[in-house]
Amino acid sequence: MQALHFGAGNIGRGFIGKSLSESGFNVIFSDTNQNLVDSINYHKEYNIKIIGNQKENLIKIKNIHAINTCNAEITKIITQVDLITTAVGISSLEKIAGVIADGIKLKVKKKSFKILNIISCENKIKASSYLKKRILNILPLKYHNYLFEYIGFIDCSIDTIVPFSNLVQKNNLSIIAEDFREWIVDRSQFKGIVPKIVDMKLSDNLDFFINRKILTLNTGHAVAAYLGSIKKYKTIYESLLDLNIRKIVQNAMQESGNFLVKRFNCDQNNHLSYIKTIFSRFENPFLSDSLQRVARNPIQKLSKNERLIKPLLGATKYKTPCFNLIKGVSAAFHYKNKNDLESIKISSLIKKFGIKETIIKICDLNQDNKIIDLIVLEYHSILNNFL
């Protein structure tokens, strides 16, 4: 079996590549970073240092290869593989869609009836379905029936922390990862035989697991990152050492949890236990992410169906507390990073139109939504009250 994985970064090597390799797949990484591609093809292996609360374990991933995403040969590879996975970030899926569309055209040209399943492992609700729509928009109509019959797009919820690491070893591909790994997929969306993959669990209730992960881990991560950035902290771990931030993050996760409990009618005690588990992972100093990595692409994170605004709107719908979520949202609008184009755009919009109009535009909210005024009020006061 062969698998093509787009994105040879932390999640790609530290989780997806590991799971596929351990499941017997011949793994081919694809990335736009030519130095990374060259390094993979030179070493053909890398080490993963698995970190838990009480133990460490070293795993070696062998027999890997790589190709640049811009290399025309990747189209031929797409016709040969059984599985495609991605961990590239939502903003890069548009480019990946074009590459996969070219591969589908070549499959049709070669009269290949080989089933291909695609799992997009991104921090977005139903990322694979989103990727499918992007591909259909690009792909000429005459190829659509082939896609519907032979290409499966499997939505998933993926949860692990693989922070940037300066792990010093001879092999510069080595990486640190946590021992907590959750990869839940929608069993109904596979075409053909469902592959058996290490750490991958099949589910008939994916909506809950996707929302639980994004509106717990990602919500807490984002709130910690944007509040920590105001205080010029560098990592999530450092941010949570600040007792004020720590309390706000915990409460924001609880507020988001109240929405999830009511929306999916799940057990409140079980969800409180899940929140506790997630927070304990944040506190592991060996797994601490940089704030810039977690805070990047704030426009995406402030969109209506994402980790900050969705639970906030849910809390208002069910009339549950949302004070700490509002703090997280207002802090996100204060985020400034000269190397982040979305951060620059938000700052420009605020300067040109003011904070209220910017919130309406970025979060896609109706201008008469009362939550807007609460965000505006907190935006103006957070610097004085928080610093």
N, C-alpha and C positions, 0 to 999 in steps of 0.2 A: 504494500500500500504506500502511496505517496501523498504528501500534504504540502501545500504551498502556504506559507504564512507571511502576510504583509505586515511589516513593522518589526524590526529586529532590536527593539529597545528593551526596557526593563521588563514589561509584562510579556512581551514576545519571547524573550529568552528565559525569564525567570519563572514563567507559568505555562503559557501555551506551548512553546517549543518543548519544554520539559515533559508535559503531559503527552504530547503527540509522540515524542521519541520513545518514552517509556511504554507506549501502547503499540510499538512496532512499526510506526510510520517512518518512511524515509523523508526527513524534514528539509525543505528548501525554504530559506528565509529570503524575503524580498524587501529591500529598503532603498531609499534615495541617497543615503550616505555611502558614498563609494568607499571611503576608508573602512567603514564597518563591514561592508560587503567583502572587501579584500581581506580583512582580518579573519572573517569567518572561513573564507576559502583557503586561507593559509594554515590556520590552526585546525579547522575541521572538528573542533571540540571546545568545550568550556566548562568551568566549574560553577556550581551553585552552592553557596553556603546558606543552609536552611537554619533560620533562627527561631527558636521558641522561647517561652518564658524561662525554662529550666534547662534546655539542652540545645546543642548545635549538631549539625550533620552536614557532611560534604558530599555532594553528588556530582558526577561527571556526565555530561551529555556529549555523545560521540556521533561521528558520521553525519555531520551537518554540512550543508552547502548554502550558497547564497547567490542572488542575482540582483542587479540594480533594477528597480521598478521601471526605469526608463529604457532598459535594454529590450530591443524588439523581440529577442528570443523568449521573453517571458510569455508571449502569446502561445507559443508552441507548448510550453510547460503546462499552461492552463488546460490544454487539450488532453494532457497525460495524467493529471493528478486526480485523486479520488475526493479530496477535501481541500477547501480553501478556508483559512481563518484570517482575521485581521485584528490588529491592535495598533492603530495608526493615529487615533484621534478623529473626532467627527469631521473636523474641517478638511481632512485629507481624503475622506471617503469619495468625494466627487472625482478626484483623479483616479482612485482605485476602480471606481465604477467604469470609467472609460477603458481601463486596461482589461478588466474582466469582460466587458462587452466585446472587445476585439477578440478575446479568447473564445467567446461563444460563437462569434461569426466563423472562426476557423474550425471549430468543432463541427458546425453545420456543413462547411465546405468539404471537410474530410469525411462527412457522413458518419460521424462518431455518435454512437448511442450510449456512450459511457456516462453513467450517472455522476453528477457532481453536486456535492453539498457544500454550502457556504455558511460559515458562522462568523458573524461580525461581533467581536468581543470589545465593545466600546462602552463608555459611560453615557449611554443614551438608551432611553426606553425603546425597545424593539428596533435596535440598530440594524439588524439584518433585513427587516421589512423596509426600513428606510433606504438601505443600499439597493434593494430590489427595485424600488421605485426610481432611484437615480439611474440604474442600468436600463430599465424599460424606457425612460425618457430619452436615452441616448441610442438605444438599439432600434434599428428599423423594424417596422411592424411585421415584416415577413419572418423575423426570427422569434417573435413572441411566443408562438405555439410551442416551439422547441424548448424555450426557457421554461414554460409552464409544465412541460412534461418531464424534462430531464435534469433541471436545475432546482435544487432545494435551498431555500433560504431559512435558516433556523435561528430564531430569536433566542437570546440567552441572558442570564444574569451572571456576571463574573465578579468575584470579590477576592482580592488579595492585596497586600501591600508589598511592592518591590521598589524600594527607594533608590535614588541615585547613590552610587557607592564608589569610593576610591580604593576599593579592595586591592591591595598590592599583591599581585601574583605575576608569574611569567606570562601567563595567558591573559591578555588585557580584556578578554571577553567575560571574565569571571564576574559574578554578581552575587548580591545578598538578597534573600527572599525570606518571607515569614512562613511558618509552618501551617498557617491557616489558609486554606484554599477552598473556594466554593465556585463551582461552575455548573449552573443549572440550565438545561436546555428544554425547549418545547419539543417533545417526542413526535407530535403530530405533523411537524413541518418537514421531516426528513423524506427524501426520495430514496427508494430502494431499501437495502438492509441498513439498519442503524449501527454505526460503528461503535465498538466498545473502546472507550477512551478513559484512561486513568484520571480520576478526580472529576469526571463529567457525570452528572446525575440527570436522569430524565424526569420530566415533570408534566403533569396535565393542568397545572395551576401556576403558569409562569408569571402572569401579571402580578401576583402578590409578591413573588420573590424579586422580580425586577424592581418594583416600587419600594420594597423593604430595603433593598441594598442602596439604591440611589437616594432615597429619602431618609436614610439613617447614616450610613458611613459617609456618603458624598456630601450630605447636608452638614454633618458635623465637621468634616474636613474643611469645607468651604467657609463656614463660620469662623473656625479657628484660624484659617489662613488670612481672611480679610481683616479680622480684628487684630491678629498678630502683626499684619503689615502696617497698621496704623502706629503700632508701638515699635516698629522697625526690627521685629524679631526675624530670625532667619529660618527657623524650622518649626514644624508642628509641635514637636516635643518641647521646644523652648517656649512656644506660645502657651502651651497648657500648664507650664510651671507658674504662669501668671494666674493667681487664684481668681481674679475677676473674670478673665477670659474663660478659664476652666468652668466656672459656674454658668456663664452664658451659653457655652457650647453644650454642656450637659442639659440645660433647660431647653435649648433649641431642639435638641434631639428628642427630648420628651414631648415637646409641642408637636413636632412632626409625627412622633409616634402616636399621639392622640388621634391625629387625622387617619393614620394607617389602620388603627384599631377599629375606628368607626367605619371607614371606607370598606375594609375587607372583612369586618366582623371576626377578627382574629383575637386570640386570648391575650389579654392585657399583661398578665404576669409573664407569659412566654416572651412577649415583645420587650418587656422591661429587662428580662434576662439577656435578650439579644443586644439591646443597647449597652448593657454593662460589658458584654463581651467585646463589642466594637470599641468602646472607650478604653478598655484595657489594652487593646492593640495600639491605639493612639499613643499610649503611655510608654510603649517599649522604645527606649532610646536608640536601639540598634536599627529600628525600622522607620525612624522619623524622616518624613519627606521635607524637602525645602518648601518654604511658603510660596516662592515664585512658581514652582511647578504646580502646586495645588491650586493657586489663585489664577493661573494663566487662563486666557480666553474668557474674561468675565461676561461678555455679551452672551455667549452660549450658556453660561451658568445662571444668568439672570433671565433666561427665556421662560415663557409662560408654563411650560411643561417640565421644567428642570428642578434641580435640587433645592433652590431657595424660594422661588415664587409658587411652585405647585403646592408644597405643604402649607405655605402662608395662605393661599386662597382656600385650601381645604379647611384650615383652621377657622377661617371666617365663615365658611359655609356651615360648619358644624357648631359654630359659636363656642369654640374652645380657645384657650389662651394662645397668643402668638407674639408676645412682647419681645422675646429673645430672637425669634426669627426675623422680626423687623430690624433688630440691631444688626443681624448678619447681612441683611439686604442693604441697609444704609451704609454699612462699612464697605460693601462691594462697590458702591458708587464712589467711594473715596479712594479706591485702589488706583495707584499710579505706578506704572512701570514703562519706562521709555522704550523698552525692547518688546513690549506687548502691543500690537496694533489695535486690539480691541480695547485695551485700557486707554490708549491715546484717543480713540474715537469717542469713548464715553466722556472723557474730559473735555473734548472739543464740543460735543453736543451740550454739555452742561454750561459751558462758557457761552455758547451761541443762543440756546433756547431756555436755559434755566433747568433746575433739577426736576421740577414737576413734569415738564414736557418730555424730558429725557427718560424719566421713569415710564411714562405712558408709551413712548416709542420702543424702548429697549425691552420692556416686559409685556408689551402688547396688551395693555389694560385699558378698559373703558375709562374715559376721563372723569366719570362720575363715581368711580369706585372709591369708597371711603378709605380703603387701605392706603391709597396713594398719599393722602394728607398725613397719615401716621408715619409713612416712610420719610416724607419731606421733613416733618417735625424732628424725627430722630436724626436725619442726615445733618440738619443744622446744629443739633445739640451734642452729637456723639463725640466730637473732638474735644469739647469743653468738659463733658461729663466723664469721658472715658480715659483721657490721658492723665 
